[in-house]
Amino acid sequence: MAVAVQAVTPAKTQEWSNGLCDCGPCDLCMLGCCCPCILVGKSATRMNDPSMQSYETVNGDCMIFLGINCVSGCGWIYGMLKRQEIRERFGIKGSGTNDCCVSYWCSCCALIQQEKEVQARMSSTVPVTQGYQPEKQGMQMPGQQ
C-alpha cells in the first residue's frame, strides 16, 4: 500500500519584519536603487547558503534579472517571483497580486525589503564552523591539581 506524502508549507501567519519603505542602511538602499540585479543575486544566494561562503557578486540570479530587465524592461517580474518564494518559505502573509503590485510600482523598495527579510530569518540558521574546544588543562580529578 502506497502512502502519499505531502510537503508541508508554513501557515501564512508571519508578517514582514521590515516595512516596505524601511530602506536603510544607506549601502543597501544604494544597491537596491542603482544595482538591483546584485541585490537579487545576494538574496538568492543567502536563501541557499546563509553563511554566504558561495556568494559571488555577479551570479546566476543577478544575470537573469539583468537580462530580463535589459531585454524587456520587466526585471520586476523576476523580483516578484523571488518575493513569492520568500513569502512561501517563511510563511509570510500576502498574495500574488500584492507581490505583483509591490514589485512593479516600487521594485527597489521590494528588493531591499526582501534582502532584509532573508538576512534576518537566515541569520539564525548559519552553521557553527568552530566545534568544541577543550580546555588547555584538560579534565582532572578533584584534588589532583
C-alpha positions in Angstrom: 0.0 0.0 0.0 1.5 3.3 -1.0 1.4 6.3 1.3 1.1 9.8 -0.1 3.4 12.3 1.4 2.5 16.0 1.1 5.0 18.8 1.5 4.1 20.9 4.5 4.4 24.7 4.0 4.3 27.0 6.9 0.9 28.7 7.6 0.9 32.2 6.2 0.7 33.9 9.6 4.0 35.8 9.7 4.5 39.5 8.9 7.4 41.1 7.0 10.0 42.0 9.7 10.6 45.4 7.9 8.3 47.8 6.3 8.3 48.4 2.5 9.8 51.9 2.9 12.3 51.0 5.5 15.2 51.3 3.1 18.2 51.8 5.5 21.1 51.3 5.8 22.4 53.5 3.1 24.6 50.9 1.3 21.6 48.6 1.0 19.4 51.4 -0.3 22.0 52.4 -2.9 22.4 48.8 -4.0 18.7 48.4 -4.4 18.3 51.7 -6.4 21.5 51.6 -8.5 22.3 47.8 -8.9 19.1 45.9 -8.2 20.4 42.8 -10.1 23.2 42.4 -7.5 20.7 42.6 -4.6 18.5 39.9 -6.2 21.6 37.7 -6.6 22.6 38.4 -3.0 19.2 37.5 -1.6 19.0 34.3 -3.7 22.5 33.2 -2.5 21.6 33.9 1.1 18.5 31.7 0.8 20.6 28.7 -0.3 23.7 29.4 1.7 23.1 31.5 4.8 26.9 31.7 5.5 27.4 33.5 2.2 30.6 31.5 1.6 29.5 30.7 -2.0 28.4 34.3 -2.8 29.7 36.0 -5.9 28.6 39.5 -6.8 27.7 38.5 -10.3 25.9 35.2 -10.1 23.1 33.4 -12.0 20.2 35.2 -10.4 21.9 38.5 -10.9 22.4 37.8 -14.6 18.8 36.5 -15.1 17.4 39.7 -13.5 19.7 41.9 -15.6 19.0 40.0 -18.8 15.2 40.2 -18.4 15.5 43.9 -17.4 17.7 44.8 -20.4 15.8 42.9 -23.0 12.2 43.7 -21.9 12.4 46.2 -19.0 10.4 43.6 -17.0 13.0 42.6 -14.4 10.4 43.4 -11.8 8.7 40.1 -12.8 11.8 38.1 -11.7 11.9 40.1 -8.5 8.2 39.3 -7.9 8.9 35.6 -8.3 11.7 35.8 -5.8 9.3 37.7 -3.4 6.8 34.9 -3.7 9.5 32.3 -3.0 10.5 34.2 0.2 6.9 34.5 1.3 6.2 30.8 0.8 9.4 29.7 2.5 8.8 31.8 5.7 5.0 31.7 5.8 4.6 35.5 5.3 1.1 36.8 4.7 0.4 38.2 1.3 -0.8 37.3 -2.2 0.4 37.1 -5.7 -1.5 40.3 -6.6 0.2 42.2 -3.7 3.6 40.8 -4.8 2.9 42.0 -8.4 1.9 45.5 -7.4 4.7 46.0 -4.9 7.3 44.6 -7.3 6.0 46.7 -10.2 5.5 50.1 -8.5 8.3 50.0 -6.0 10.8 47.4 -7.2 13.8 48.8 -5.4 12.0 49.0 -2.1 10.6 45.5 -2.5 14.1 44.1 -3.2 15.5 45.8 -0.2 12.7 44.5 2.0 13.3 41.0 0.6 17.0 41.1 1.3 16.5 42.3 4.9 13.9 39.6 5.5 16.1 36.8 4.2 19.1 38.2 6.2 17.0 38.4 9.4 15.5 35.0 9.1 18.5 33.1 7.7 21.0 34.5 10.2 19.8 32.1 12.9 20.5 29.1 10.5 24.2 29.9 9.9 26.1 26.7 10.8 28.7 26.8 13.5 32.1 26.4 11.9 34.1 26.1 15.1 33.5 22.9 17.1 34.2 22.2 20.7 37.5 23.5 22.0 38.8 21.6 25.0 40.3 23.5 27.9 44.1 23.7 27.9 44.4 21.9 31.2 42.1 19.1 30.3 39.8 17.3 32.8 41.3 16.4 36.1 40.0 14.6 39.2 39.4 16.8 42.1 42.4 17.0 44.4 45.0 16.2 41.6 45.8 19.8 40.7 
